[in-house]
């Protein structure tokens, strides 16, 4: 039985897991005596498993057949484009007050861990639907954890291209050392190693929140959202949770897992450092968490002087905590706001520019984590290259004394990082032009483009003065946003590699 499941295509395995997951909200809705929603998810799970089984019998791979790793990259693309159709059916049937396109957009947003806020009022969705949204986002984050090591690392994609010696989109030396394992075995071995960590961390955060007084559903939703960096909440964010500062502290600590892969695993890491503080991504993330809130606090302190509030030390501390929490949240592309985020504005009378949040989301978190954005390692590579160029302005013939890995990051790694930055800028420009051409304002178009490409959906509410009503837009806007979220999750280099004929040549 297990061998038969292993021989079916990966996207069908994803569909089967989705069908099994539908029974969880069905059981929860049944417990709440919401029989319509229970039937919607139960029938959806049965039909999904039945259809998956029929297709699997037809498309089952013969044993011993060589399945190339590139097909797993294609399966990931199919999972983010086709699988949301399956996930949207029970959501659409259970809600009954929205179109199927809106349900599809919601599932793409959840699966890519973007977390666009489509329904402004959390009360519009039932507890079972909130559970389904967070569960889909959590499964999307889990899928990226496994795919980063099993697919992106051997192909030098997803940020691994900065440090690897192989060509982007082709097998690197690390992948060749693992060449004795076929892609299926590599995927299964990675899943067996990482899934217990992912599930365990989620369970620990869930239990800790309930211990300090949070409701079970809210604790589960926020735990899954933090680990997947989806920013999905059933109460409108952690600022509306009942645990207050204690809950924010717990969420804050667990968001560090999105800064660097070294926080939860060391094998096949992008930088392969021995200690956590030797990891440049983690150190660079800590630098941003320190410097950005400091600048924000100084700005608001200057405003407090003008309104004679500089002596209010308690408000200053609350404003500092709100800034630190929110900066880490948007840097990891989670998108949660602290309850104290507004304290700084009330204290000083100055608003916090949304451009700061947009910039943090564009930088993003660590390589091989659930965070989106450009990634800290690519920014660090450009920093090293810029530092080296400034040294050569003073000493043109100097020879670097750093190690081979640092020289690799500064030379070829920096070039690839710069190429990715240009591709990201072109993608943002293209998405913004499409959105403005479809009737979206220029400012809202930029915010939506960055939200989708960086997988930080809450930016559409936090980075603008008036929240953007996405559900009220045309079908063309929703189609562009769906495509942009898939592009942001898989990254432009992976899409180009997927379309390149060289990738499919033996």
Secondary structure as UniProt FT lines:
FT   HELIX           2..6
FT   HELIX           10..31
FT   TURN            32..33
FT   HELIX           35..59
FT   TURN            63..64
FT   HELIX           69..81
FT   HELIX           83..95
FT   HELIX           100..111
FT   TURN            112..113
FT   HELIX           122..124
FT   HELIX           127..147
FT   HELIX           148..152
FT   TURN            153..156
FT   TURN            158..159
FT   HELIX           160..162
FT   TURN            168..169
FT   HELIX           173..177
FT   TURN            178..180
FT   HELIX           183..211
FT   TURN            212..213
FT   HELIX           216..228
FT   HELIX           238..240
FT   TURN            242..243
FT   HELIX           244..254
FT   HELIX           255..258
FT   HELIX           261..263
FT   TURN            267..268
FT   HELIX           276..278
FT   HELIX           280..306
FT   TURN            307..308
FT   TURN            310..311
FT   HELIX           313..331
FT   TURN            332..333
FT   TURN            339..340
FT   HELIX           341..348
FT   HELIX           354..363
FT   TURN            367..368
FT   HELIX           376..394
FT   TURN            396..397
FT   HELIX           404..408
FT   HELIX           409..413
FT   HELIX           414..437
FT   TURN            438..439
FT   HELIX           442..453
FT   TURN            454..455
FT   TURN            457..458
FT   HELIX           459..462
FT   TURN            471..472
FT   HELIX           475..490
FT   HELIX           492..499
FT   HELIX           501..504
//
